[in-house]
Amino acid sequence: MKNIVLVCHRKRRGISQKALAKDLDITREYMNLLENSKKQPSSHLARRIAKYFGTTAKAVFPTYSPEEEESQNSS
């Protein structure tokens, strides 16, 4: 299932996957995986993407949970 929110934000800005990936310092292929919900970004990348679009990580990635990641890191 596509991450429609991410795709819509990108298209609203009128930029390609390649341009967005370059701005975020990731590969276009990785951007494609994020848009197609085949990968989940790290919390750092999720926050960078959200900041880029002026929103929250939770708004762009509905399954984003920084609390979950923090509990996994402290185990």
C-alpha positions in Angstrom: 0.0 0.0 0.0 1.4 3.4 -1.0 2.2 6.1 1.5 -0.3 8.5 -0.2 0.5 11.3 2.3 4.2 11.2 1.4 3.5 11.0 -2.4 0.9 13.9 -2.1 3.4 16.1 -0.2 6.0 15.5 -2.8 3.7 16.1 -5.8 2.3 19.2 -4.2 5.8 20.6 -4.1 6.2 19.6 -7.8 9.4 17.7 -7.2 10.5 14.3 -8.4 11.5 11.4 -6.2 15.1 12.0 -7.3 15.1 15.6 -6.3 13.5 14.9 -2.9 16.0 12.1 -2.3 18.8 14.4 -3.1 17.5 17.0 -0.7 17.2 14.4 2.0 20.6 12.8 1.2 19.1 9.4 0.5 18.9 7.4 -2.8 16.0 7.6 -5.1 15.6 3.9 -4.7 15.2 4.3 -1.0 12.7 7.1 -1.5 10.7 4.8 -3.7 10.7 2.1 -1.0 9.4 4.7 1.5 6.7 5.9 -0.9 5.6 2.3 -1.5 5.6 1.4 2.2 8.2 -1.3 1.7 10.5 0.4 4.2 10.0 2.4 7.3 12.4 5.3 7.9 14.5 5.7 11.0 13.1 8.1 13.5 15.7 10.6 12.5 14.8 10.4 8.8 11.1 10.5 9.5 11.6 13.7 11.4 13.7 15.2 8.6 11.1 14.3 6.0 8.3 15.8 8.2 10.3 19.0 8.7 11.0 19.2 5.0 7.2 19.3 4.4 6.4 21.4 7.5 4.4 18.7 9.3 4.9 15.9 11.9 6.4 12.5 11.4 3.2 10.9 12.6 1.3 12.8 9.9 3.5 11.5 7.1 4.1 8.0 8.5 1.0 6.9 10.4 2.7 3.9 11.9 5.6 6.1 13.2 6.2 5.6 16.9 9.3 7.1 18.5 8.4 5.6 21.8 8.5 2.1 20.2 12.0 2.8 18.8 13.3 4.1 22.1 12.1 1.1 24.0 13.8 -1.2 21.4 17.0 0.7 21.6 17.1 0.5 25.4 16.6 -3.3 25.5 
